[in-house]
Amino acid sequence: MDLDLRKLRYFVAVAEHRHFGRAAEHLYIAQPVLSRQIRSFEQELGCTLLLRTTRSVDLTPAGERLYEEAQQLLPSVAAAVQRVHDTEQGVQRLTVAFSPGLPVSDAIRAFTSRHADVETDVIPTRWWEPDRPIRDGRAQVAYLRRSFDESGLRVVPLGHDPRVACMPTTHPLAGRRELTCADLDGERMLDVPRRRTSSLEEKFELIATGHGIALIPQSIARPYSRPDLAHVPVTDAPAFETCLAVAADRREKLVRDFLEIATATLRHSGASGPSALRAGHRFGESGSVT
């Protein structure tokens, strides 16, 4: 069977809002129309996607799986359509994905100064699947932290991003200038396999409400600083390695030029190198840089 992308988008809206009325408002269609389209979609797929009650809408196991698949499929389709339009209009475009806290603007400015005719876009990655935009075609290059699945990718190491312990400011360890891994023994840690958060904001909210401590990259601690959280350097925790990643079979001159320029620019900036590690030791009691 052919998958109806319009109905898939309708389903995603309902899955995200968990409410037909709010999803219909988001889609600018009438609620009865949306309900009929979702029922038709379920009939076409031959499985139930949603559990409907008078108060809420929940996903069935099949619905959960389809929602996860749609997160990859719809952006990939949108990227393909963009490439078709670019080809029709003779536009050269370079899209760079980046992990939260890793600014790629310096590299893009250096690149566009030499390639003024190239359109550049950026897209953020999800922290649990940073390599996804390269694999689904939304980006040609990505500025990431290891580790991730490197199969089929060419990876260029750039530097290191120290780890800091993120905790509530009321925690007994929050006043320390630095910690070791031994200091965290016995502490409740937010563990990715057990509880994967959907966003950094959700993760920081869990930490602030006392659900545990998390070891996070220093480059994330700075832009996401908040008064109820402290970020304390952990001196013996292995740093995250920062890198550029590109599909191994990409050999376009545009991509090669960006890799060369970005490697020189991002290594030169030293944002995630040894200087950043030393800067990490200047985090004060409140978690801000002093």
MOFEN-V388948 format. One record per helix or strand of 3 or more residues. SS is the DSSP state (H for helix, E for strand). FROM is the first residue (numbers start at 1). LEN is the number of residues. If there is no record, write none. Layout:
SS_FROM_LEN / SS_FROM_LEN
This chain:
H_5_13 / H_20_8 / H_31_15 / E_50_3 / E_57_3 / H_61_29 / E_92_7 / H_105_10 / E_118_7 / H_132_4 / E_141_5 / E_153_9 / E_163_6 / H_181_4 / H_200_9 / E_213_5 / H_218_6 / E_229_6 / E_240_8 / H_253_17 / H_274_7
